[in-house]
Amino acid sequence: MQETLKKDLQLGLADACGFVLGAIAGWQTGLALGFDFLGSTEWGTSQLIGLALILLGCGLGRWVCRGLLARFGSRGENKNKKA
């Protein structure tokens, strides 16, 4: 049970970090390209493109963090099994 809890906590933390960091990266990309979603009260094409970049950043951030966890998280498990 403890290994399952540890793995679930790692996955949850990877998801949370990936979503937040990805959203920030998507927002900054939108700002750099001139698509400000958060700074505007309108719902035009520019704001919707900014929102799409934020959502894309969330998904990509989660995907990257899950990949890093799969790559580097398994190394720690192999060390524990050898001991």
N, C-alpha and C positions, 0 to 999 in steps of 0.2 A: 504494500500500500504506500509506503513512504517513497519508493522510486516513482510510482505513478504521480503522486502529489508533486514531487520535485520536477518531473517532466512537464506537468500541466502548468506549474508556476512559471517555468522557463518559457513555455509557449505563450502564456498570457503576457508576460513581460516583453517578449519579442514583438507580439502583436501591438501592444500599447506604444512601445517605443517606435515601431515602424509607422504606425498611423500618425503619431504626433510629428515625428521628424519628417515624414513624407509630406504631411500637410503643410508644414512650414516651408519645405523645399518647393512644393507646388505653388504656394502663395508668393514666394520670392521670385520664382520663375515668371509668374503672371505679372508681378510688378515690373520686372525687368523688361517684359515684352509690351507693357502698357495696358494690361488687362487687370484692373484693380477691382476685385469682388468685395472685399471687406470695407474699403474706404468709400463706397458709393451707396446711395439709397435708391438708386434706379435699378430697373431690371431690363437692361438692354443687352444687346449681343455681346458687348465687351465684358459685362459682368458675368454673363453665362459662360463665356470662354474662360474667364478667371476661375469660376466655380469648377468647371471641368478640369482645369489644371490642378486645383487643390485636391479634387477627388482622385485624379490620376496619381498624384503624389502619395496619397494615402495608400492606394493599392500597391504601388511600386515599393513604397517604404516597408510595408508589411511583407511583401514578397522577398525583399532583400534581407530583412532581419530574420525571417524564417530560414532562408538559405544559409545565412551565417550561423544560425543556431544548429542547423543540420550538419554543417561542415565542422564547426569547432566544438559543438556540444557532445558529439560522439567520441571525441578524443578523451574527454574526461571520464567517460564510462569505461573505455578500454583500460585506463590506468587503474580504476577501482577493481575491475575484474581480475587483473594480474596480481594484485596484492593479497 
